[in-house]
Amino acid sequence: MLMPSQGVRILIATRPVDFRKGHDGLASMVQAALAQDPFTGTVFVFRAKRADWTGPSG
């Protein structure tokens, strides 16, 4: 399990993204959609279109 240090922001995307865009494409999406700088230390979590994983319910 990874434990981020105190004060680290973690932003989770609610819509699936196309991972074929690569790192540069995802960084561009962060800048355009979230108006955030992808190089500030914030952790951005994306999900693929194919959702094989189910999160906890409730």
N, CA, C and O atoms as a MOPAC input file, in Angstrom:
PM7 MOZYME 1SCF
protein

 N      0.83500 1    -1.16200 1     0.00000 1
 C      0.00000 1     0.00000 1     0.00000 1
 C      0.89000 1     1.23900 1     0.00000 1
 O      1.87600 1     1.31000 1     0.73400 1
 N      0.53700 1     2.19600 1    -0.81800 1
 C      1.27000 1     3.45600 1    -0.86500 1
 C      0.59000 1     4.47100 1     0.04300 1
 O     -0.63000 1     4.63100 1     0.01600 1
 N      1.38000 1     5.13500 1     0.82600 1
 C      0.85200 1     6.15800 1     1.72100 1
 C      1.47800 1     7.49600 1     1.33300 1
 O      2.67900 1     7.68900 1     1.52600 1
 N      0.68800 1     8.42000 1     0.79200 1
 C      1.24300 1     9.72600 1     0.43300 1
 C      1.60600 1    10.50900 1     1.69100 1
 O      1.00400 1    10.33000 1     2.75000 1
 N      2.58100 1    11.36200 1     1.55400 1
 C      2.98000 1    12.18200 1     2.69300 1
 C      1.87400 1    13.17600 1     3.02000 1
 O      1.00800 1    13.46300 1     2.19300 1
 N      1.92100 1    13.67800 1     4.21000 1
 C      0.88900 1    14.60400 1     4.66500 1
 C      0.90300 1    15.86800 1     3.80800 1
 O      1.96600 1    16.40400 1     3.49600 1
 N     -0.26300 1    16.32800 1     3.43800 1
 C     -0.38200 1    17.53800 1     2.63700 1
 C     -0.40100 1    17.31700 1     1.14100 1
 O     -0.56600 1    18.27500 1     0.38600 1
 N     -0.23700 1    16.07100 1     0.68200 1
 C     -0.27600 1    15.78400 1    -0.75300 1
 C     -1.73000 1    15.75900 1    -1.21200 1
 O     -2.57400 1    15.10700 1    -0.59700 1
 N     -2.01300 1    16.47300 1    -2.29400 1
 C     -3.35900 1    16.46400 1    -2.87400 1
 C     -3.47400 1    15.31500 1    -3.85800 1
 O     -2.55700 1    15.05600 1    -4.63700 1
 N     -4.61300 1    14.62500 1    -3.81700 1
 C     -4.88800 1    13.53900 1    -4.74400 1
 C     -6.21500 1    13.84700 1    -5.42000 1
 O     -7.24500 1    13.96500 1    -4.75700 1
 N     -6.18700 1    13.97600 1    -6.74600 1
 C     -7.39100 1    14.25100 1    -7.52700 1
 C     -7.70300 1    13.02300 1    -8.37100 1
 O     -6.83200 1    12.50300 1    -9.06700 1
 N     -8.94600 1    12.56400 1    -8.30500 1
 C     -9.36000 1    11.35000 1    -9.00700 1
 C    -10.35000 1    11.70500 1   -10.10800 1
 O    -11.35500 1    12.37200 1    -9.86100 1
 N    -10.05800 1    11.25500 1   -11.32400 1
 C    -10.94800 1    11.49700 1   -12.46300 1
 C    -12.17800 1    10.61500 1   -12.33800 1
 O    -12.07300 1     9.44400 1   -11.97400 1
 N    -13.34000 1    11.17300 1   -12.63700 1
 C    -14.57500 1    10.40300 1   -12.56200 1
 C    -14.98300 1     9.82700 1   -13.90800 1
 O    -15.83400 1     8.94000 1   -13.97600 1
 N    -14.38600 1    10.32100 1   -14.96200 1
 C    -14.67600 1     9.80900 1   -16.31100 1
 C    -13.47000 1     9.04700 1   -16.84100 1
 O    -12.33100 1     9.39600 1   -16.53000 1
 N    -13.70600 1     8.02000 1   -17.62900 1
 C    -12.58800 1     7.26800 1   -18.18600 1
 C    -11.79700 1     8.08800 1   -19.19700 1
 O    -12.34000 1     8.97200 1   -19.86100 1
 N    -10.51300 1     7.78500 1   -19.30300 1
 C     -9.64300 1     8.46600 1   -20.26500 1
 C     -8.98500 1     7.44000 1   -21.17500 1
 O     -8.94100 1     6.24900 1   -20.86500 1
 N     -8.48000 1     7.91600 1   -22.29100 1
 C     -7.78000 1     7.07800 1   -23.25600 1
 C     -6.29100 1     7.11300 1   -22.92200 1
 O     -5.62900 1     8.12900 1   -23.13000 1
 N     -5.76700 1     6.00200 1   -22.40400 1
 C     -4.36500 1     5.95800 1   -21.99000 1
 C     -3.39400 1     5.94200 1   -23.16700 1
 O     -2.18400 1     6.05100 1   -22.97200 1
 N     -3.91200 1     5.80800 1   -24.38400 1
 C     -3.02900 1     5.87100 1   -25.55400 1
 C     -2.46900 1     7.27500 1   -25.74900 1
 O     -1.52300 1     7.46100 1   -26.51400 1
 N     -3.03800 1     8.25800 1   -25.06900 1
 C     -2.54200 1     9.63200 1   -25.15300 1
 C     -1.15200 1     9.76200 1   -24.55500 1
 O     -0.41000 1    10.67400 1   -24.92200 1
 N     -0.78100 1     8.87000 1   -23.64100 1
 C      0.52700 1     8.90400 1   -23.01400 1
 C      0.60900 1     9.97800 1   -21.93400 1
 O     -0.37900 1    10.64300 1   -21.62000 1
 N      1.80000 1    10.13100 1   -21.37700 1
 C      2.01100 1    11.08500 1   -20.28900 1
 C      1.72600 1    12.52200 1   -20.71200 1
 O      1.09200 1    13.28200 1   -19.98000 1
 N      2.19700 1    12.88100 1   -21.88800 1
 C      1.99700 1    14.26100 1   -22.35300 1
 C      0.52300 1    14.56800 1   -22.57500 1
 O      0.06100 1    15.66000 1   -22.24400 1
 N     -0.21700 1    13.61700 1   -23.13000 1
 C     -1.63400 1    13.82000 1   -23.35800 1
 C     -2.42200 1    13.93600 1   -22.05800 1
 O     -3.34200 1    14.74700 1   -21.95400 1
 N     -2.05900 1    13.12000 1   -21.06400 1
 C     -2.72800 1    13.19900 1   -19.77100 1
 C     -2.39700 1    14.51400 1   -19.06600 1
 O     -3.26000 1    15.11200 1   -18.42400 1
 N     -1.15300 1    14.95900 1   -19.18700 1
 C     -0.77400 1    16.24900 1   -18.59900 1
 C     -1.55800 1    17.38600 1   -19.25800 1
 O     -1.97300 1    18.32800 1   -18.58300 1
 N     -1.75800 1    17.29800 1   -20.56400 1
 C     -2.55000 1    18.31400 1   -21.26700 1
 C     -4.00100 1    18.30700 1   -20.79400 1
 O     -4.61900 1    19.36300 1   -20.65800 1
 N     -4.54300 1    17.11200 1   -20.54300 1
 C     -5.90700 1    17.00900 1   -20.03300 1
 C     -6.03100 1    17.64500 1   -18.65300 1
 O     -7.02600 1    18.30700 1   -18.35900 1
 N     -5.02700 1    17.44800 1   -17.81200 1
 C     -5.03500 1    18.05300 1   -16.47500 1
 C     -5.05500 1    19.56800 1   -16.59900 1
 O     -5.79900 1    20.24700 1   -15.89100 1
 N     -4.23300 1    20.09700 1   -17.50300 1
 C     -4.17700 1    21.54800 1   -17.68100 1
 C     -5.48100 1    22.09200 1   -18.25000 1
 O     -5.95700 1    23.13500 1   -17.80300 1
 N     -6.06400 1    21.40900 1   -19.22300 1
 C     -7.26200 1    21.91500 1   -19.89100 1
 C     -8.53100 1    21.71500 1   -19.05900 1
 O     -9.31100 1    22.65100 1   -18.88400 1
 N     -8.73700 1    20.52000 1   -18.55500 1
 C     -9.99400 1    20.20400 1   -17.87200 1
 C    -10.02900 1    20.66300 1   -16.42300 1
 O    -11.07500 1    21.07600 1   -15.92200 1
 N     -8.89000 1    20.59200 1   -15.75300 1
 C     -8.87400 1    20.90200 1   -14.32200 1
 C     -8.23500 1    22.24300 1   -13.99200 1
 O     -8.27800 1    22.69000 1   -12.84600 1
 N     -7.64400 1    22.88300 1   -14.99100 1
 C     -6.92100 1    24.14700 1   -14.76800 1
 C     -5.89300 1    23.98700 1   -13.65400 1
 O     -5.74400 1    24.86400 1   -12.80300 1
 N     -5.18200 1    22.85500 1   -13.66800 1
 C     -4.14900 1    22.56200 1   -12.67900 1
 C     -2.81600 1    22.37800 1   -13.38300 1
 O     -2.76500 1    21.98900 1   -14.55000 1
 N     -1.73600 1    22.66100 1   -12.66200 1
 C     -0.39600 1    22.40900 1   -13.17100 1
 C     -0.02300 1    20.97000 1   -12.81800 1
 O      0.04900 1    20.63600 1   -11.63500 1
 N      0.21700 1    20.10500 1   -13.81500 1
 C      0.49300 1    18.70400 1   -13.52400 1
 C      1.86900 1    18.46000 1   -12.90400 1
 O      2.20300 1    17.31700 1   -12.59100 1
 N      2.66000 1    19.49200 1   -12.72200 1
 C      4.02300 1    19.31800 1   -12.21500 1
 C      4.22200 1    19.92600 1   -10.83100 1
 O      5.34500 1    20.28000 1   -10.47200 1
 N      3.14400 1    20.05300 1   -10.04200 1
 C      3.24100 1    20.67400 1    -8.71900 1
 C      3.36400 1    19.66800 1    -7.59400 1
 O      3.52300 1    20.06400 1    -6.43900 1
 N      3.29500 1    18.38200 1    -7.89100 1
 C      3.36200 1    17.37000 1    -6.84100 1
 C      2.01300 1    16.77300 1    -6.50600 1
 O      1.93500 1    15.82900 1    -5.72000 1
 N      0.94600 1    17.30400 1    -7.08800 1
 C     -0.38100 1    16.73300 1    -6.90500 1
 C     -0.44300 1    15.40200 1    -7.64000 1
 O      0.09500 1    15.27100 1    -8.74000 1
 N     -1.09700 1    14.41800 1    -7.03700 1
 C     -1.25400 1    13.10800 1    -7.66700 1
 C     -2.59900 1    13.08600 1    -8.38600 1
 O     -3.64100 1    13.34300 1    -7.78300 1
 N     -2.56400 1    12.77700 1    -9.68600 1
 C     -3.78500 1    12.67900 1   -10.48800 1
 C     -4.01700 1    11.21300 1   -10.81400 1
 O     -3.12800 1    10.54300 1   -11.34100 1
 N     -5.20700 1    10.71100 1   -10.50300 1
 C     -5.54900 1     9.31300 1   -10.73400 1
 C     -6.58100 1     9.25700 1   -11.85400 1
 O     -7.61000 1     9.93000 1   -11.80100 1
 N     -6.28800 1     8.44200 1   -12.87100 1
 C     -7.18200 1     8.27400 1   -14.00500 1
 C     -7.67900 1     6.84700 1   -14.04800 1
 O     -7.06100 1     5.94300 1   -13.48500 1
 N     -8.81100 1     6.64800 1   -14.72700 1
 C     -9.30200 1     5.29500 1   -14.93700 1
 C     -9.50100 1     5.05900 1   -16.42700 1
 O     -9.78500 1     5.98300 1   -17.19000 1
 N     -9.34600 1     3.80500 1   -16.82000 1
 C     -9.51200 1     3.42300 1   -18.21600 1
 C    -10.98600 1     3.22100 1   -18.53400 1
 O    -11.81700 1     3.12700 1   -17.63000 1
 N    -11.30300 1     3.15500 1   -19.81500 1
 C    -12.68600 1     2.90900 1   -20.23400 1
 C    -13.15300 1     1.53700 1   -19.78200 1
 O    -14.30200 1     1.35800 1   -19.37900 1
 N    -12.25800 1     0.58300 1   -19.85300 1
 C    -12.59100 1    -0.77600 1   -19.43700 1
 C    -12.40000 1    -0.86200 1   -17.92300 1
 O    -11.27200 1    -0.84900 1   -17.43000 1
 N    -13.47800 1    -0.94700 1   -17.21200 1
 C    -13.43200 1    -0.94600 1   -15.74300 1
 C    -13.55700 1    -2.37000 1   -15.20000 1
 O    -14.65700 1    -2.81900 1   -14.87700 1
 N    -12.44400 1    -3.06900 1   -15.10000 1
 C    -12.44100 1    -4.41700 1   -14.56000 1
 C    -12.47000 1    -4.41200 1   -13.04000 1
 O    -12.76300 1    -5.43200 1   -12.41700 1
 N    -12.17200 1    -3.28500 1   -12.45400 1
 C    -12.09400 1    -3.17400 1   -11.00300 1
 C    -13.34100 1    -2.50100 1   -10.48200 1
 O    -13.79600 1    -1.50600 1   -11.04600 1
 N    -13.89000 1    -3.02600 1    -9.42500 1
 C    -15.04500 1    -2.42600 1    -8.79900 1
 C    -14.63200 1    -1.90800 1    -7.44100 1
 O    -14.04600 1    -2.63800 1    -6.64200 1
 N    -14.93700 1    -0.65000 1    -7.17800 1
 C    -14.59200 1    -0.05400 1    -5.89500 1
 C    -15.56700 1    -0.46900 1    -4.81700 1
 O    -16.57500 1    -1.12000 1    -5.09200 1
 N    -15.26200 1    -0.08800 1    -3.58000 1
 C    -16.15600 1    -0.45200 1    -2.48100 1
 C    -17.52200 1     0.19700 1    -2.64400 1
 O    -17.62300 1     1.32600 1    -3.12500 1
 N    -18.54600 1    -0.49300 1    -2.25400 1
 C    -19.90200 1     0.04900 1    -2.35400 1
 C    -20.34400 1     0.55100 1    -0.98700 1
 O    -19.78300 1     0.19100 1     0.04700 1
 N    -21.37400 1     1.39900 1    -1.02200 1
 C    -21.95600 1     1.84000 1     0.22900 1
 C    -21.58100 1     3.19900 1     0.47700 1
 O    -21.97300 1     3.77100 1     1.49400 1

